[in-house]
Amino acid sequence: MQLFSVKEAAERWGISDVWLRELCRKGRVAPCDKVGGMWLIYGNSVLLDPHERHEFKAHKAQRNIVAREKPRL
């Protein structure tokens, strides 16, 4: 699987790297991950339309809820 930096992916898609970072932050690029303060865009990533974005964020929120349910000591 290929991984691209924001700059490389922005050049491939013909958009600015600043705009691509904003799209990643808003959940409009899937899949992408933020690692160590840097966004990584997968080779098979796509820009989601507004309806898909909503479902994707809901799924991501569900994962975060499950992760937070660890017992506190």
N, C-alpha and C positions, 0 to 999 in steps of 0.2 A: 504494500500500500504506500502510495506517495503522500508525503506531507509537504505543505508549502507554507512559507512565511506569509504574512499579510501583504508585504510588498510584491512577492512573486505572484500570489493569487490575484491581487488587484491588477497587475499587468496582464495576466491571462484573461481576465473578465473585462478589461477596459474601463475600470473605475479607479478612483483615487484610493490610496491606502487608508486615509483618514475616514472616508466613507465606509470602507469595508470593515474597519474596526468598530464603527458605530453599528453597522448591521449585525456583526457578531455579538456585540453587547446586548442588542435588542432581541437576539434569538432568531434573526431572519436568515442565518446561514446554518445549514445543517448537513453533516455534522461538523463541528469545530470545537476546539477545547482551548482553554486558557491555562498555560503551563508556565509557572514562574513569571507571570506578568506579560507573557507573550502569547498571542493568539496563534494556534496552529490550525491550518485549513487542510482538510483531507482532499485527496485527488478526486474523490467522487462527491464532493460537497455541492450543494445546490442552494440557490436563493429561494426561500419559501414565500408563497403568496400569503396575504394576511390571514386567511382562514387556517392554513396549515400551521402558521406561526403560533396561533392561539393553542392548537392542540399540542404542539411541541413544547410550549412553555408549561402547559398543564402537566404534561408527562414529566418534565424536568422538576417541577415543583413537587410532584408526588415522590420522586426519588429523594429529594432533599428532606421531606417529611420523614420518610423511612429511615434515612441516615441519622436524623436527630432523635429518634426514639431509643437510643442507647441508654441503658440505665446509668444514672449519675452516682458516683461514689462519694 
